[in-house]
Structure formats: C-alpha cells, structure tokens
Amino acid sequence: MMTMTRTIFTDEHDDLRESFGRYLDAEIVPNYEQWESDGRIPRQVLRRAGELGFLGFSVPEEFGGTGTDDFRFNSVINEEAARRGLAAFALAVTMQNDVALPYYTELCTPEQQARWLPGIVTGELILAIAMSEPGTGSDLQAITTRAVRDGADYIVNGAKTFITNGLNAELIITAVRTGSSGTHGDISLLIVEDGTPGFTRGRNLNKLGQHAQDTAELFFQDARVPVANLVGGEGEGFRHMTRNLAQERLSIAVGAVAAARGALERTLEYVTERTAFGRPVGTFQNSRFELARAATEIEVAQAFVDRCLEAGTAGTLTPEHAAMAKYWCSEAQGRVIDTCLQMHGGYGYMTEYQIARDYADARISRIYGGTNEIMREVIGRSLGLAGPA
C-alpha cells in the first residue's frame, strides 16, 4: 500500500518503532489469541513491557523514566500495536502511557511521585482511571461516588463501570464527590490502591470486542483511602480530568487510524489471493473503487492526526481539535474496516479471520473517551453554537 511520507518522526522514533515491532512479533502476537480466549492479558506481560523500556517515557529520570515529554514516542507504541490488530494490548499500554500517566507526572506531589512513579515505569504498578458510573456514562459532572473526610482518610462509597485495566490495575485514579453543592466543584481525584479495605472488583465484563482487555466493575463500600492519596487538590478533579481528556482523545485517534491501516493492508493481501469467477477479487472495479476510498480516508485522517501530534508535542493541542481527531478518525476506522470485512465475503463474518475481530474491536472507538455525540457537542460549542443552559 502506497502511503505519503510522514515527516513528524525522527530517527529516535523510528528506532523505537523497529524495536517495539520486533517485541510485538516475538512476544505478543503469538500469545494474543490465547489472551483473547482468557479475557485478560497477564500482568507479567506489562511487567515485561516495562522491563524493555516501553512504559513511562515522560517520567523523570530520577524515577526511572527517560524524562521526555514527546508524545510522538507514545504514538509509535500505539500505532504498532493497533496496526497489528492487537487492540486490547494497545489499550492496556495507552492507558498506562497516554491516559493515566499525566495525572502522576503533572499533579502528584514529590512524595507521591517517589512512591508510585518507579513502579509505573517498570510495569510493577499497572494504572487505571475510574470515571464512568452505571448511571452517568460520558457525563462526568453527574458522578455520585462520594468520599467523606474522616480524620486521615476518606470514606468512599459508590460504584464504577467500564474500567479499562480494571482487574489488573494496582493504582486506580478514582473520581469522587467530596462536596455537597452538586456542581463540578465537588469532584476530586483519589488514588485507590490494590488491597484498599472496602474496595472490591466485580466481574470481567463480557464485551463485543477487545476480549483480552480486562474491563471491569469496581465497588466501594466504606472504603478507606488515605488523604495522602488525594491528587491535584480537593474540588479540582473535574478541571484536571477535562484537561487530560485532550491527550486521551488524540491517543484514540492515533490508534484508530493505525488499526484501519492494518486492516486495509491485510485486506489488500486477501483480495489479491482470493479469486471469484476466475480472477482475483481485487481486480473487480467495485473492489478497486471501494478500497481506493478506504485508502484515501486513511491518508486524509493520518494527515490531520499528524498535525495534532505536532500540536500535542508543542503543548498547543486544543480540546476542540482533539475532539475533531477522535470523532473523525474513529468514524473513518469504522467505515474502512466495514469495507474491508465486506471484501472478505462470508469469511469476513468468521471470527477466526482477523478482519472479524478488527470489526468488533473498532466499535468501541466511537464510544470511549467520550462518545462521538459528545465530540460533536464540544466542536459545536467551539463554533459559538452553545445550546440552552
């Protein structure tokens, strides 16, 4: 597949791409189908990724990281896993590197960083974020999980759902309500550690796709969380969550384009080899036209994502452009992979074919990180088109 030359990466990024790709092909690809069947990636797999230096790039050197705040390194990791169709592994690693880590590097006190950052880099401490609740979804202001101060602890009661790394995580950034005004100014962030009294994990949720990703329910019944685990100041949680969502949404866009590209590459191989009516499927005009459209969608989406990566690296990425990237690229991913599945005919509906798993895995991209309806709302408001208060 011919692609435009991407100019945003340096030799260091290319070296990481090569080494991480070798690791994926040697240690992840051969075992991935088993993890899909098990419904969970073993903890030691992320430990191994940390051992090889693929986690926590932005962590300062004094805590074991490289101290680089260049999000392009994160995107290389994301792209290589997603392009190979390793959606659950990509999500586990991007949760560690892209989504949860900024809370620790940017908001934690020096004492908190000394406690947690070294283990995050090595993969000994797997990360998760608990925002969504059974009745709230994308509405962060509506959370009801409550934390009441009791001396040196908060007493936490409530429930969270759809939590990525929910079973494997040792540190969980948990959004709680610490005030009673009913506004977003009541929301704070607590780090809930594995083994916290009163904290339990529910079942591993049975999902449409990404079966190897441990997505779980979490429950808090008079859970005692030390005040020392408060991150970013009481009442500041909503502001911190919304600020960090831009990077999470860019990460989703990066993975969406890479997953679509990988699906198209595999489909081009298939339609070259598969014959119908005495000729390769790819030689029919409809096949050429449909795959031409898919290839164009990928190239156009990649150009915008690369521009957003430049802005993200420079610290100038706006929430609106991150929302545009997440919305457009996840929709394009769905369209491209649907086209690719159709090219496989009946075999595309069989789960032993990668394209069927690609199709199921892709559907969540339009939901998590804020639904695409929310993305359009964010973009629309930026145009001065706010709805009624």
Disulfide bonds with the S-S distance in Angstrom:
none
